[in-house]
Amino acid sequence: MKKLRLRVSDKMALALLKWSEFFIYFMPILPVIVLAYQGKGVTLGEFFLIQGLFRAVSFLMEIPSGYVSDVFSRKKVLLIGATIQFAAMVWLIWADGFYGVLLTEAGLGVAMALYSGTKEAYTFDLLKRMKRENQYVKENGNIRAFEQTGAFIGTLVGGTLFAISATLVLAIEAAFVLVAIPMIMLLPELSEVKRKTASTKNPLRDCLSLVKMSVKHPEIKWLMIFPAIYGSFTMILYWILQPMMEASLVPVALFGLFVGINMGSRALYSKIAHRLLKFFGVKKLICLLIALVAIGFAAVIGAVNANDQMAIVYAITAFVAVIPATQTMVQLVFNNYIHKRIESNERGTVLSVAQMFNVGITGAALIAAKPLLDNLGIEAAMIICIAALGLILWPLKKVLAIKGIENEK
């Protein structure tokens, strides 16, 4: 007796990708995660350390997961990632203390690594099979918009749910991830892009050759390094938002609103990234974004010293919430540049190398933030971050020196 299999069209697969991202990123814990972890015995400094270690785990898993998706199955790698995320969220319901929370974040780090390059590669090659790869920035932006809309709605309700029960927040988040799993199961395989390794019979050597090509390529390496450094600064700004609100006496009930503004901004940037790139050009756009990040760090200092003038605090908080969301747009644009310089059967590995740079540099930055916050406080840490922004100028110079990049859309 033959098994009945539901065949999904490529167009339907694109819709399933969008909705699975909505459910995976429905995260009501985000606006109250610092408070939730503090309730489990984690200090603010330990929180930043955990976030750094989370990225360290993801860093170690990036290349293996990307290569496996190239030679095995991108669909199955995505499915394993969603399953691990679900298990980690269920564990967090009962986890307690630094090591209990760290174990959860380690599981989420593995899931993040399995998603990152694999999802991007699957999307591009699905569009390529549909002969629509020139619409990658637009269509992947639409997928990101679903992702961030889920996060936006999750954050809006997170504060209210947390006031009822922290356990309720975690249970609902786990349930939404569970809904995404059958959607991923329905995705069609992209067997035509599988990498063949029969000529060498040595997958490890083949994987390392792709990594070597990525980090030595005169253009790709800078297209990976710049967004990674930029993303590390936006991530610090994002995670400082909740401590800043706490120090500025913003009511906890409003945490979800302001984190929701961040998520809503990510959805908007994802939708209009291609238009902004076309309007400004890459040079003007990136310089503008770097200036905004510097202003964002200064704004955090202003909010902490607003002396209970809540109208000013709320205005600054909304402004600070919007800036880290630009990371989504930068990643979309730069991944598109990378896609145009690689082949389908190496896409998952190369994009995982790019994500490895991202999580590695961001993780190091978050770990470095722990002693700054513990010993110097929020204001001094923000001043140091503004000074450290100078580090981004060298990779920016290298990116802008790439021939013809200003005309790439």
C-alpha positions in Angstrom: 0.0 0.0 0.0 1.5 3.3 -1.1 1.9 6.1 1.4 -0.1 9.2 0.7 2.1 12.3 0.5 0.8 15.9 0.4 2.7 17.7 -2.3 3.2 21.4 -1.7 3.8 23.8 -4.6 6.7 26.2 -4.5 4.3 29.1 -4.1 2.7 27.4 -1.1 6.1 26.6 0.3 6.9 30.3 0.3 3.7 30.9 2.3 4.5 28.1 4.7 8.0 29.6 5.3 6.4 33.0 6.1 3.9 31.5 8.6 6.3 29.2 10.2 8.6 32.2 10.9 5.6 34.0 12.5 5.0 31.1 14.9 8.7 30.5 15.7 9.3 34.2 16.5 6.2 34.7 18.5 8.1 35.4 21.7 6.1 37.0 24.5 9.1 36.5 26.8 11.2 39.1 25.0 9.9 42.3 26.7 10.3 40.8 30.1 13.2 38.4 29.6 15.6 40.2 32.0 12.9 40.2 34.7 12.0 36.6 34.0 15.7 35.5 34.3 16.2 37.6 37.4 13.2 35.7 38.8 15.2 32.6 38.2 18.2 33.9 40.1 20.2 35.5 37.2 21.8 38.9 37.7 22.0 41.6 35.0 25.7 40.9 34.4 25.1 37.2 34.2 22.3 37.9 31.7 24.7 39.5 29.3 27.2 36.7 29.9 24.5 34.1 29.1 23.6 36.0 25.9 27.3 35.9 25.0 27.6 32.2 25.7 24.4 31.6 23.7 26.1 33.1 20.7 29.3 31.1 21.5 27.3 27.8 21.2 25.7 29.1 17.9 29.2 30.0 16.7 30.5 26.5 17.2 27.4 25.0 15.4 27.2 27.4 12.4 29.5 25.8 9.9 28.6 22.1 10.6 24.9 22.9 10.3 25.3 24.9 7.1 27.4 22.2 5.5 25.0 19.4 6.6 22.1 21.4 5.0 24.1 21.6 1.7 24.8 17.8 1.5 21.9 16.3 3.5 18.6 18.3 3.6 17.8 21.9 4.3 14.3 21.0 5.2 15.3 18.4 7.8 17.9 20.8 9.3 15.1 23.4 9.7 12.9 20.7 11.3 15.5 19.6 13.8 16.1 23.3 14.7 12.4 23.9 15.5 12.2 20.7 17.5 15.3 21.7 19.6 13.8 25.2 20.1 10.5 23.6 21.4 12.4 21.3 23.8 14.5 24.3 25.1 11.4 26.4 25.8 9.7 23.5 27.6 12.9 23.0 29.7 12.9 26.7 30.6 9.5 26.4 32.4 11.2 24.3 35.1 14.8 25.6 34.8 16.2 27.6 37.7 19.5 29.4 38.5 22.4 30.4 36.2 23.2 27.0 34.9 19.5 26.0 34.3 18.9 29.1 32.2 22.3 28.7 30.5 21.2 25.1 29.3 18.1 26.6 27.8 20.1 29.3 26.0 22.6 26.7 24.8 19.7 24.7 23.2 18.4 27.9 21.6 21.9 28.6 20.3 22.0 25.3 18.5 18.5 26.0 17.1 19.6 29.4 15.9 22.6 27.9 14.1 20.4 25.3 12.4 18.1 28.0 11.2 20.4 30.8 10.1 22.3 29.9 6.9 19.9 27.0 6.1 16.8 29.2 6.0 18.4 31.9 3.9 19.8 29.2 1.5 16.4 27.4 1.2 14.6 30.7 0.5 17.1 31.8 -2.2 17.1 28.4 -4.0 13.3 28.1 -3.8 13.0 31.5 -5.5 15.7 30.4 -8.0 13.6 27.3 -8.8 10.7 29.6 -9.4 13.0 31.8 -11.6 12.5 34.7 -9.1 15.9 34.9 -7.5 16.2 38.6 -8.5 13.3 39.2 -6.1 15.3 37.8 -3.1 15.6 41.0 -1.1 11.9 41.7 -1.5 10.7 38.2 -0.9 13.1 37.4 2.0 12.1 40.8 3.4 8.5 39.6 3.3 9.5 36.5 5.2 11.3 38.6 7.7 8.3 40.8 8.0 6.2 37.8 9.1 8.9 36.9 11.5 9.0 40.3 13.1 5.2 40.7 13.0 5.0 37.5 15.1 7.7 38.9 17.5 5.8 42.3 17.6 2.5 40.7 18.6 4.3 38.5 21.1 6.0 41.4 22.8 2.7 43.4 22.9 1.1 40.7 25.0 4.2 39.6 26.9 4.0 42.2 29.6 0.4 41.5 30.3 0.9 37.7 30.4 3.9 38.1 32.6 1.8 40.0 35.1 -0.4 36.9 35.3 2.3 34.3 35.4 5.8 33.9 34.1 5.1 30.2 33.5 2.2 31.1 31.2 4.5 33.2 29.1 6.9 30.3 28.6 4.1 27.8 27.9 2.5 30.0 25.3 5.8 30.5 23.5 6.5 26.8 23.5 3.1 26.1 22.1 3.6 28.5 19.2 6.9 26.8 18.2 5.0 23.5 18.3 2.5 24.9 15.7 5.4 25.7 13.3 6.8 22.2 13.3 4.2 20.6 10.9 4.5 23.6 8.6 8.2 22.9 8.2 7.4 19.2 7.7 5.2 20.1 4.7 8.0 22.1 2.9 9.3 20.4 -0.3 12.8 19.1 -0.5 15.3 21.0 -2.7 17.2 17.9 -3.8 18.5 19.5 -7.0 20.9 21.8 -5.0 22.5 19.1 -2.9 26.3 19.2 -2.8 28.1 16.2 -4.2 31.2 15.0 -2.4 31.9 11.7 -4.2 35.0 13.1 -5.8 36.9 13.5 -2.5 35.0 11.1 -0.3 36.1 13.5 2.5 33.2 15.7 3.7 35.4 17.4 6.3 37.9 18.5 3.8 35.2 19.6 1.4 33.6 21.7 4.2 36.9 23.3 5.2 37.5 24.2 1.6 34.3 26.2 1.5 35.1 27.9 4.8 38.6 28.8 3.4 37.1 30.2 0.2 34.6 32.3 2.2 37.1 33.9 4.6 39.8 34.5 1.9 37.5 35.7 -0.8 38.4 39.4 -1.4 34.8 40.6 -1.4 32.8 38.0 0.6 34.9 38.3 3.7 34.2 42.0 4.1 30.5 41.4 3.2 30.5 39.1 6.3 32.6 41.1 8.7 30.9 44.5 8.3 27.3 43.4 9.2 28.7 41.3 12.0 30.4 44.3 13.7 27.4 46.5 13.0 25.1 43.9 14.4 27.2 43.6 17.6 26.6 47.3 18.4 22.8 47.1 17.6 22.5 44.0 19.8 24.1 45.8 22.8 21.7 48.6 22.2 18.8 46.2 22.0 19.6 44.4 25.3 20.3 47.6 27.2 16.8 48.7 26.4 15.2 46.8 29.3 17.8 47.8 32.0 17.5 51.4 30.7 13.7 51.3 31.1 14.1 49.9 34.6 16.6 52.6 35.6 14.4 55.3 34.0 11.3 54.1 36.1 9.3 53.0 33.1 6.4 50.8 34.3 6.9 47.1 33.6 3.5 47.0 31.9 4.9 49.3 29.1 8.0 47.1 28.5 6.0 45.1 25.9 5.0 48.3 24.1 8.5 49.5 23.6 10.0 46.2 22.7 7.0 45.8 20.4 8.1 49.1 18.7 11.4 47.4 18.0 9.8 44.3 16.5 7.4 46.4 14.5 10.3 48.4 13.1 12.1 45.2 12.1 9.0 44.2 10.1 8.9 47.6 8.5 12.6 47.6 7.6 12.3 44.2 6.2 9.5 45.3 3.8 11.2 48.5 2.7 14.9 47.5 2.7 15.1 47.2 -1.1 13.4 50.6 -1.5 15.8 52.4 0.9 18.8 50.8 -0.7 17.6 52.0 -4.1 16.8 55.5 -2.8 20.0 56.1 -0.8 22.6 53.8 -2.3 24.7 51.6 0.0 27.2 54.2 1.0 24.8 56.9 2.2 22.5 54.3 3.8 25.2 52.6 5.9 26.8 55.9 7.0 23.3 57.1 8.1 22.7 53.9 10.1 26.1 54.1 11.9 25.4 57.7 12.9 22.0 56.6 14.3 23.6 53.9 16.4 26.0 56.4 17.9 23.0 58.7 18.7 21.2 55.7 20.2 24.0 55.1 22.7 23.9 58.8 23.7 20.1 58.6 24.0 20.4 55.8 26.6 22.5 58.1 28.8 19.9 60.9 28.3 17.0 58.6 29.4 18.8 57.5 32.6 19.4 61.1 33.5 16.0 62.5 32.6 15.2 63.0 36.3 11.7 61.4 36.2 10.6 63.5 33.2 8.6 60.7 31.8 7.5 62.3 28.6 11.1 62.7 27.6 11.9 59.2 28.8 9.1 57.7 26.7 10.2 59.6 23.6 13.9 58.5 24.0 12.8 54.9 24.7 10.8 54.8 21.6 13.7 56.2 19.6 16.2 53.8 21.1 13.8 50.9 20.4 13.7 51.7 16.7 17.5 51.8 16.1 18.6 48.2 16.8 15.9 47.1 14.3 18.1 48.4 11.5 20.2 45.3 11.9 17.5 43.4 10.0 17.9 45.6 7.0 21.7 45.5 7.0 21.7 41.7 7.1 19.1 41.5 4.2 21.2 43.8 2.0 24.5 42.2 2.7 23.3 38.6 2.4 21.9 39.5 -1.0 25.4 40.7 -2.0 26.8 37.4 -0.8 24.2 35.3 -2.7 25.3 36.9 -6.0 28.9 35.7 -5.4 28.2 32.0 -4.6 26.8 28.8 -6.1 23.6 27.0 -4.9 25.5 23.9 -3.7 27.7 26.0 -1.3 25.1 28.5 -0.2 24.2 27.0 3.2 27.8 26.6 4.2 28.9 30.1 3.1 25.9 31.8 4.8 26.6 29.8 8.0 30.2 31.2 7.9 28.7 34.7 7.6 26.4 33.9 10.6 29.4 32.5 12.5 31.1 35.9 12.1 27.9 37.5 13.3 27.3 35.5 16.4 31.1 35.3 17.3 31.6 39.0 17.2 28.3 39.8 18.9 28.9 37.1 21.5 32.3 38.6 22.3 30.8 42.1 22.6 28.1 41.0 24.9 30.5 39.1 27.2 32.7 42.2 27.3 29.7 44.2 28.3 29.3 42.2 31.6 32.3 43.7 33.5 31.5 47.2 32.1 28.0 47.1 33.4 28.9 45.4 36.7 31.8 47.8 37.5 31.1 51.0 35.6 27.3 51.1 35.1 25.1 51.9 32.1 26.3 55.4 31.4 30.0 54.6 31.3 29.4 51.5 29.2 27.5 53.6 26.6 30.3 56.1 26.4 32.8 53.2 25.7 30.4 51.8 23.0 30.3 55.2 21.2 34.1 55.3 21.2 34.3 51.7 20.0 32.2 52.5 17.0 35.4 53.6 15.3 36.2 49.9 14.8 33.5 49.7 12.1 35.2 52.2 9.8 37.9 49.8 8.4 35.4 47.1 7.2 33.1 49.9 5.9 36.0 51.2 3.8 36.7 47.7 2.4 33.0 47.2 1.5 32.7 50.5 -0.3 35.9 49.7 -2.3 34.2 46.7 -3.9 33.9 47.4 -7.6 30.3 48.2 -8.7 28.7 47.6 -5.3 27.0 51.0 -5.4 25.0 49.8 -8.4 24.0 46.4 -7.0 20.3 46.4 -5.9 
